[in-house]
Amino acid sequence: MFLWRAALPPAVLALSLLILAGVTGLQLRHSWPRPPGVRPAYAGWTLPLQLSLALAPLFFPERPYPQLIGFAAGSLLILWTRWAAFPAVGAVLAATAVAMALRGVAPPENLYWTFNALAIAVMFHGLALHTGMVAQVRQARLALAGIALERERRRIARDVHDLLGYSLSAIVVKGELAVRVPERSAEQLADITRIAERAIADVAAIPRDSGQTLSLATELASAREVLSTAGAGVHADPIVALPSDVDALLATVLREAVTNVLRHSRARLCRIELTSQDATARLRITNDGVAGTDAASPGQGLRNLTQRVSAHGGTLRASRVPGGYELLVLQPTGFGRDADGVETVART
């Protein structure tokens, strides 16, 4: 740097120190990390000031010193768009080279200092890009963490609705039966206790995302019991074997369907049909107890089920049908016909 040269007059040395402090201080201000597209405050003043300070050593009485031009050129690359900064940097470096030539600097030395200033500008520009990228990566990580947190909140809310809705509805049905038929109250209270214990276990499983332990066989047996208690007939046959993830998914669908029957209908008959053919499981649940318009507009439970099924590549449709209401799920399984070419079928 020009300050290292010997025999500088004290006044020139003091001025050089002030210029160096001003140029480097402004360089730090211009290079400081900030959000993309945000310029430092008063850049319209600080950038011309830095450029003026960097150009001042060119007019020192004894010998010009062009090194600080690289700092100002770096600020141009940092603060201006590339289409404006590149021509501006080229003009500043060319003007510096001309001034050096007019001061009698030999062409090889002039060329050396010009490329030295260009290297300084590129270095500061690269450092600014690097710090900007680090800031963007940090912001992206924070955004991804926020998205993951929101997804986890939605999952927990969905699981609480899907897992507890059925248990609470079953408790209400059995509690009402205990009130209506006092001689069966002990039996119903025992069932209520069992259902409540299962609900507690379901709630404990939610944070671990282990709600996929449901099974169709268990949910079908529970559905038979609860719907019968509510006064609805249930047609049931053994459940076919399915892959564990598909079985758990359809068990969740069955649980929510039974919950909706208990909450929103006066069903006297509930039919469940399950078939597995051509690598697709088909679950159809119908009941004859549609009342009012509740069935026409899907609630949170059906929206949750639609998301679950879609996430596994299946489709879910809920609609009115002649004489009742239908919930239909088509879910890929990887199953097909057996070795004899006969489809695997079970009707419940």
Disulfide bonds with the S-S distance in Angstrom:
none
